[in-house]
Amino acid sequence: MTASAWITEPKAEILDLRHFSSTDLRAVLEEESRRWSDVLQWDYQGSREMILRYVDSRILPGYAAVRDGQVLGYCFFVYEGNKGVVGDLYVREAASPDVAELQEQLVVHSLNTLQQSPGVQRIEAQLLLHEAGTVSRPFLRCGFRRHPRYFMLKPLGGGAEARRPQPPDIELRHWAEGDFQASAALITACYQRHIDADINDQYRSQAGSMRFLNNIVRFPGCGQFDPAASFVAVHRASRTVVGLVLCSRIRKDMGHVTQICVQPEQRGRRVAEGLLAACSRELQQRGLAAVSLTVTRANQPAAALYERLGYRTHRLFDAFVWES
């Protein structure tokens, strides 16, 4: 046996993310950005730069995996009142064959910190970049519920998107700034006793739904909000908002439906089909190549509807929820 056979790679350390700067993390996030583009056709640049700004401010809680002074991966989380949210997890390919081990260590450190934080009664995580099951073990060991979700994609090439006839008492129009309050009330009504209200507790109250809308419209976490491709369905007689589709640009040639919901009393009348068709038609007219959305696997009626409209499952990922 040669001397080199006895040499092993030193074990990585898991250290507080606030000890590091954007210079230390940039290579990790640039590789992660390429992964988002390759796997999900998603431009992660806006999110990447926002994360790096928070890293430089030394206020972003989380952990980094470090070996020989080099950051190989990271996981960060945020606090929202009595809730913690795991924001992201990534380990560089250069860490192979220890990628899975480092991912698990980063998750375990983050979850332990969150569960031991005073006042934290709930933790949520949706890790879109990771295939379902690949990072589930530490979450399940820590008592989380797991909800598999589909990332679905619809190409916009070929013939023009057909207009979907709407009931005569319903009209569709573009989203407007004045729609926040009515849309928050609609979201809350639509998700009562719904599986997605277990995944995202913001849906459970009008105040939470308003925060959700502000995050979608004002911040780039789910892409750049596209008001021209976002529509509301209005009941003509009462002028009530009874349906909603919100869309963001996640890449120059890609749209993403961040919200689609229809008032329970209006379901089965093809209002959702009309909203999604209007969104797709607007994106198609501007030359975008595709549009995506996510849906919980347990919500089979919605998944079946999206398949009928031309969406195909591109990836299965996990959402996790813990409550004290």
C-alpha positions, 0 to 999 in steps of 0.5 A: 500500500502506498503512502497516498492510500492512507491520505483521506479528505478531512471532514467538513465542519458545520459552522454558523453562516453569519461567520461568512461573507458573500465572497465565501459563498459566491461560488456555491450560489453561482453553481446553484444558480446554474443548477436551477437553470438546468433543472427547472429553467429558472433564473436564480440570479435575483434570489442569489444576489438577495441571499448574498446581500443578507449574508454580508449583513451578517443577519441571515441565520443558517449553517455552512459546510466548510472543508480546508477553508472552502465553503462547500454548501449552506442552508439558511432559514428565516423567522416569521413570528412564531414560525421558521421557514427553511429557505434553501439548501445546496451543497457543491458537486465538488463535495462528492461523494459526501454531498448527501451526508453534508446536506443531512448535516446542514438540515439537522443543524438548522432544524435543531436550531429552529426547534429549540428557538423560543417561541417557534411553534411551526416550521415549513420547508419547500425544497424545489431543487431537490427531488422527492425523498432525497433530503427527507430523512432528517425532516422525518426524523425530526417529526415533520409531515411530508407532502410530495408536490409536482413541478409541472411545465407547459410548452407555449410553442405551436398554435395560439392558445385557445380562448376558453368560454366563460359563464355569462355572469363572469368576466376576466380582466387584468390584475390591478393594484386595487385587487389586494384586499379582495384577492386576500379574502378569496385566497383565504376562502379557497383554502379553508380545510385544504391540504395546501393550508397545512403546507403554507399557514399564510392561507389560513387567515386574510392577514396571512394571505395579504402577506403571501400576496405582498411576497409574490408581487413585491419581492423576487423570491418567485420571480419577477411579478408579471401583472400583464399575465395575471388575471382576476375573474369578476362576478358581473352582478356583484363585482366580486372577485371570484377567481385569480391567477398570478404569474411571474417571470422566472426567466426571460422566456419562462413564466410561472403561475404563483397562484391559481384559485377559484371561489368554491361556489364557482368551481366546475364552471371552467373559470380556472381554465379561462384564467390559465388560458388567458395567462398562457395566451398573454405569455405566448403573445410575448414569445415566452417558451413555457409556463410552469406551476406547482401542485400538491400530489394529494390534490388530484383534481387540480393536477388532473385539470393541469394535465388536461390543459397541457401541463406535464410533470417535470419534477416531484419535490417535497414540502415539509411541515412541523408543529410543536 
